[in-house]
Amino acid sequence: MTAAGSIGLVAVFAVDLLSLIYISRLGDPKLTAAVGFGTQVQFFATSLHIGLAIAIGAVVSRALGAGKRERARRLAGASLWLGAALSLATVAILMPLRAPILAAFGAQGETRDIAASFLAVTLPANILFSLGMSLSAILRAAGDGRRAMYVTLFGGVATAILDPIFIFGLGLGVHGAAIVIVVSRFVFAAVGWWGAARVHNLVGPPQRESLGADLRVVLAVAGPAILTNIATPVGQSYAMRVFSEFGEQAVAAFAMIDRIVPVAFGVLFALSGSVGPIMGQNLGAGLHDRVRRVLLDCFSLTVIYVAAIWVALWLGGPLVVALFGAKGEAARIVLFFCGWGVAIWFFLGGLFIANAAFNNLGYPLLSTLFNWGRATLGTIPFVAWGAHVGGPEGGLVGMMAGAALFGVSAAATALWIAGRLARRAPNS
């Protein structure tokens, strides 16, 4: 499940990275910074949809694990309608407020105008993104990691083909990249619908008599999961505001790091997305000891994977800087991240796995608590103090310290919960 999910996710993230490399090659730091600011605003909307997808995977996988296929179909159908409503509301709120939000993040002048124009094109496509991610979650809940992979993989392929055409060939620059994002979202939704609705027939029409009850089941997990996911862009937005005080070079470096991270650690994103339905099915089947074993395996894999990526980025830092054409302060910050900042992912990886466990084992509020704790208490004082003492690099060290505090605590709590479930059902 993780391998298949990784291929699709890393394909999308790699193409996003390539898009920013294309933009940075235009030679104007304002353009790179504008995409960085725009991505942070977009992150709020995508985090909401990913939170809903986590909930869909949890409730549908439990129903399938308990042998209740028709209930799984009803829950899937109701979830898609809920996702459409939430995405429409999100776009309606963010579109007229995008310029003030960008200004609050620290974007100014031409950089803010370019970012606002970028968002005017890309924000409406979040409706399609929500549909695609929800359908992908349904496929993972059914254990079909291959078709779930196709959702993001085919979207990534479309972006890889069209980006150079629109950015360079048609001379559209940032606006060309925005148009390609919209096209890729159409691909997401179409491929996801084909797999979940056509192949697996797992999207049932909402039933009037049970719609209210089905939505309550989904919202019981979706509410905390969405709140949990929104915490991350809140914390990152504060960090972006702090880094913006060091100038456009620092913001451009932050945007570069934001593109490096998903490519380098897409496997951990896929792992946390895949392990949830696996734990959900085992929980639904009453196999509690397997839940604990899966959790332990995930933590072990996280440590091994992050260690390997740390070595690769430490050695490959100069190549990363050269690919972006980064110079001066931007190059220095990126090299610092590749050399030392990667360590944060030992703790963030543990937090992601723990959140998946909380959401699928019936403790979604714990996921919300730990994520918001990291985004506020684990970010604001640490980043502010670190940036004050050591500049942008100090801010990154502060982010590491806060992540360590909450990541270790969340992982320990998840293991305790899984152990308690196993002890309650010793013969499972």
N, C-alpha and C positions, 0 to 999 in steps of 0.2 A: 504493500500500500504506500509506504513512504517513498520507495524507489520510483514508482509510477507518478506519484504526486510531485516529487522533486523535479522530474523531467519537465512537466508542464509548467510548474512555477518558475523554475530557474530559466526556462526558455523566455517567459514573459519578462522576468527581471533582467535577464541579459540583454534583451531588446531595449528595455527602458534605459539600461546603462549605455547601450550603443547610441540611443537617441540623444542622451545628454552629451556624449562624446561628440556627436555631430554638431550639437548646438555650441559646445565649448570651442569647436574648431572654427566657428565663425569669427572668433577672435575678439568678442565683446563680453567682458565679465558681467555686464548688466543683463545680458540675455540668459546666461547661466544662473545668475542670482534670481532672475524673474521666474524661471522654471522651478527653482528651489522653493521660492515663496508660494508659487501656485500649487506645487505638490503638497505643501503643508496644509493648505486650505482643502484641497481635494482629499487629503488623508482623513479628515473628519467624516466625510461622506462614505468613503470606502470602508472605514473602520466600523461604521454602523452596519453596513451590508455584510461585512465579514462576521460581525457579532451575530447577526440573524442567521447566517449560514451555519455557524457553530451550533446554534439552537436547533436548526432543522436537522442537522446530522445527528444530534443527540436524541431527539424525540422519534425520528423515523427509524433509527437503528434499534432503539429499545423495542419499538413495536414489531419490527422484523425479527429481532431476537426472541421475542415472546410468541412468534408464530401468528401475529395478527396483521396480515398483509393488507386487508381492506382498510384497517385503521391507519396503517402507514400511508396508504394512498390518499386518504382523506386529509391527514395531517400535512402531507406534502402539498396538496392543492391549496389548502387554507393558508399555508406558509407563503406560497407564491403571491397570493392576493395581498397578504400582509406586507410582504416586501415591496410590492408595487406602490402601495399606499405610503409606506415610510419613505421610499426614495423620492416620490413626487413631492412630499412635504419637505424633505431635506433640500431638494433643488429649489423649491419655491422660497425657502428661507435664505439660502446662501447666495442665490443669484443677485438680488438687489443689495446685499450687504458685502459683496466680495471686496470692493475697494476699501471700506472702513476696516474690514478684517485684516486685509493686507497691510494697511497702515499700522494697525495694532501690533502686527508681527515685526514691524520695523522697515517695511518696504517704503521707498520714497521716490518721488519724481518719475522719471521714465521707467525705472525698474518696476514700480507699482503699476503703471499704466499697461506695460507689456504683460505682467502677470494677470491683471484683471481681464485683458483681452483673451489670454490663454484660457482662463477659467470660463469665460462666456461661451466658449466652444465646447469644453470638456465636461463641465458640470452636468448638463442635461443627459449625457451618456451614462451617468451613474444609474439611471433606471435600468438600462441594459446590463450594466455590471452587476447589479443586485440580482437580476434574473439569472444570469450566467453562474454566479457564485452559489446561489441557492440550488440550482439544478446540479451543479458539481457536488454539493454536499449530499444531495439525495443519492447520487451515484456512489459516493464513498460509503454512505450508510448501507447500501446494498452490497458492498464489498467489491464493486466494480472500479478498482483504482485505475484501470487502463482508460476507460471512457471518461472518467473524471479528469484524467490527465489531458485528454484530447481538448477539453474546454479551453484550458489556458495555452496548451501547446499550439493549437491552430490559430488562436488569437495572436500569439507571439510570432508565428510564421508570417501572418498577414502584415504585422507591424514591421518585421525585418525587411520584407519586400518593398513596402510602400514608403518607409521613412526616408531613404535617400532620394527617392523620386520627388516627394513633396518638399523636403527641406532644401535640397540642392537643385534637383532637376527643374522644378517649377519655381524655385527661388522664394519659397514661402517662409523659410526659417522656422521660428517658433510656432507660427500659425499652421504651418504644414504639419509639424509634430502633433499639434492639437487635433487637426482633422484626422490624422491616422489613428489617434487614440479612439475617436468615435467609431471608425470603421472596425477596429479590433473588438470593441464592445458588442457590435452587431454579431461578429463571429462567435464571441463567447456565448451569447444567448442562443444562437441557432444550434451550435454544436451541443450545448447542454440540453436543450429541448429534445433533440434527436435521441440522445442517449437515455435520458430519464423518462420521457413520455412515450417515445416510439419503441425503443428497444426493450426497456424494462416495464413499461406500462405502470409506472409508480406515481403518476400525477393524476389523482382522481378529482372530479369536479366537487367543489364544496357542497355539502349537504345542508340545506337550510335548518333542519332540525338539530343538527350537531355542530354547526359552524361556530356558535358561541363557545361551546365546550372545547372544540378543537383549538380555537384561537387562544383560549385560556391556558391550555397545555403548552402551546408553543411560547406564549408570552412569559410563562413562569420561568422558562429557561432563557428566552430571548432578551427579556428585560435586563437581568443581571449581565448576560453575555455582551449586550450592546454597551451597557455602562462600562463594563470591563474594557472593551476594545477602544472606546472613546477616550479612556484615560491616557492611552499612549500618545495620540496627537496633541492632547492638552499639555503633557509634559514636554513633548518635542517643540511645541509652539513657544513655550517659555524659553527653552534652550535657544531656539532660533532668534527670539527677541534679544537675548543676552549676546549671542554671537554677532547679531547685526550691528551692535555698538562698536565692533572692531572693523567695520567697513565691508564693502562688497566682496573683497577677496576672501574674507572669512565666511561670508554667506555662500559664496561659490564653492568653497571647500566643503562646507556642510552639505550642500546639494550633491557634490561628488560622493561624499561618504554615504549619503542616503541611497545612492544608486549602487555603490559597491556592496553594501551590507546585504541586500536581498539576494544578490547573485552568490555571494560567499556563503550565506547562511540560509538559502532557500530550502535546504534539506531539513533544517530545524523547523521552519514554517510548515513544511509538508509533514514532518513527523508529528507535530502537535495537532495538525488537522486530521491526520490518519488515525492516530491513537484513540481519539475520542470515540468514533463509531465502533472501534474494536472493543474498547472498554464498555461502551453502551450495550453492544450485543451480548457480551459475557455477563454483564450485570442483569440484563433482561432474562438470560438463561439460568441465572443463579450460580454462575461459576466464579465465585468471589476470589478464590485463590489465584486464578488466572489474571484477574484484574491487577492484583498486586505484583505478579511476576512481570506483566507487561510494563508496568510503571517503572520497576527497577531496571529492566532492559533499556527503556527509553533514556533514563538518566545516565546510564553507562555509555550508551551510544553518543549522547550529547557531549560528554567530556572528551571522548576519543575524537569525535569529529571536529570540535572547536580547537583542540590541540593541533590537529593536522592543518586546519585552515590558518591558524596563527603562524605556523612555520612558513606556509606558502606566501602569506601576505607580507611577513617580515622580509623574506627574500625578494619578493616581487614588487615591493613598494616603489622603487624607482621606475619600473615599467608602468605601473598604474599612473604615476605622475606624468610620464611621457605620453601615455595614451590620451590623457585629458589636455595635454599641453599646458598644464598648470605651472605657474611660476611664482616666485616670491613667497608671500605669506600663505597663499593657497597651497602651494607645494609643500611647505613646511608642516602645515596642519594635517594634510593627507598622509604624509610620511609618518607623523606621530601616531596617527590612528593605526596605520598598518603595523607599526612597530610595537605599540603598547595598548592602544585602545581596543584592540580585538578581544582582550581579556574579559571585557564586559559580557561577552556572549556565553561564557561559562555560567553566568548567573541569569542572564535573560533566557537562555535555553531552558534552564531549570524552571524558571517562572512560567514559560509557555507550556511546558509539559504539565506542571502542577495545575495551571488554569484549565487545561483540557480535562484533567482528572476531576477537578471540582465541578465543572459544567456537566459532566457525564455521570457522576456518581451521586448527584442529588445535593450538591453544596455550591450552587452557582454564586451565592452571595460572598463566599470566601474568595472566589476569583475576582469579584468586584473590589473587595476590600484590599487585596494584595496589589492589584493593578493600580488602583487609585492611590494607595499608599506610596507606591514607587513613583507615580506621576507627580505627586505633591511633596510629601515629606522626604521622599527619596530623590527628588530632582531639584526643587526650588532652592532649598538652603545649600545643598551640595554644589550645584552648578554656580550659584551666585558667589559663594565663597571661593570656589576653585577658579572662576574667571577673574575675580578680584585679585587673587594672589598670583595666578600663573597665566592669565590671558586665555585665549581659546583652548590651548592645551590643558590648562588647569581646569577649565570647564568640563572637558572630556573626562579628566580624572575624577571630578566630582560626580559625574554621571555614573562612572564605574563603582564608586563607593556606595552610592544609593542603590544601585542594582544589586550589589553584593548583599546588602542588608536584607532586602525584600526577596531576592531570588532564593537565598538559602533558607529563609524562614518559610516561604511557600512550599519549597520542595520537601522540607521536613514535615510540614503539616499534611501534605498529600500522602506521603508514605505512612504517616500515623493513621489517616483515615482508611487507606487501603488495608493496612494491617488489622484495623478494628473490624472491617467488613469480613476479612478472612477468618478472624477468630470467632465471629458470630455464626459462621457457617462452616465448621470444620470438616464436614463431609461433602462439601460442594466440589 
